[in-house]
Amino acid sequence: MDEEKFPFLTDMEKHFNEKDLNAFQEQLITDLSLNGFTTDEVAALLFSTMKIVLSQKENKQMLRNKFSIDIEKLGPEGVLAVQRALLESYIIKNKESF
């Protein structure tokens, strides 16, 4: 890793290894604020990020095999429904965090 060229990568790697969602979220919000993103731009960014994540090979296969969902055929409402289901599952597994 080129820490001089990309000093933020050290912090990102630390957050990834620790999976501290709160720290990651704080950093993301800071970055979004510093770059002047509007709320609708943030909404579009988060939506497209979820669509990209769901379209990754492993996730795509899991959705197809377990739930017969073809992510390529889903529109915005479908992607948001999958995201909502994943969030509900996360909340159930992490009750003490909410």
N, C-alpha and C positions, 0 to 999 in steps of 0.2 A: 504494500500500500504506500502511495506517495503522499506522506503526511504534509509535506510542504506545499504541494500543489492542491491537495484536497484535505485541509485540516479538519473539516466537519466529519470526515469518514471515521475518524477515531471515535467520536461521540456516537455516530450511527451504529458502529460495530458494537460498542458497549451496550447501547439500548437493545440491539438485536439479541445479543447473548443473554441479557438479563430479562428480556421481554417485559420491560416496564412500560406498560401501555400508557400510564399517566405521563411519564417523562417524554415518551414519544409524541403523545398528543400535544403537550406543552410546546415542544420543539416545532411541531408541524404548524400550530397556531401562530407561533412567533414568526416562522418563515412566511406563512400566508399573509400575515399583517405587514411584515417588512416589505413584501413585494406588492402590496396594495390590492390584493384580490378582493373583489366584491363578493357578497354572499351568493349571488347567482353563479358567479364563476367558481366559487368553492363547491357549490352543489353539483355543477357540471363536472368538475374535476373529481370529486368523490364518486359520483356515479360512473364515470368512465373508468376510474381506477378499479371499482368493483367489477365492472364488465370485463376488464382485462384479466383480473385475478380469476374470475370464474371461467374465462376462456383458456386458461393455462391447461396444458395437456392432462395433468393429474386431476384437477378439479372438474374439467370437462367430462372425463371418463367417470368420475365418481357420481356426478349429477346424472349422467346417462344411465349408468348401471344400477344405482340405488333408487333413483326417482323417475327414470324415463324422461328426463328433462334435457332437451337439446338447446344449449345456451345460444347457439347460432340463430335459432328461430325466435328467441325471446326479444320482445320489444322492451321499452323502458319499464312498463308496469310489471312485466315478468321478472326482469332483473331485480327490481325493487322488492318483489314478493320473495324471491330467493334470499335477498339480503335480509329482509325482515325475519324470515324463518331462521337464518343463521344467527341473527342477533338474539332471537328468543331462546335458541339453544344455548348460546353463550351465557345469557343471563341465568338460565336454569342451572348451568354448571358452575357459575360463579356468583351465587346468591349473596354471599357475604361482601362482595365488591360493590353491590348496588344498594 
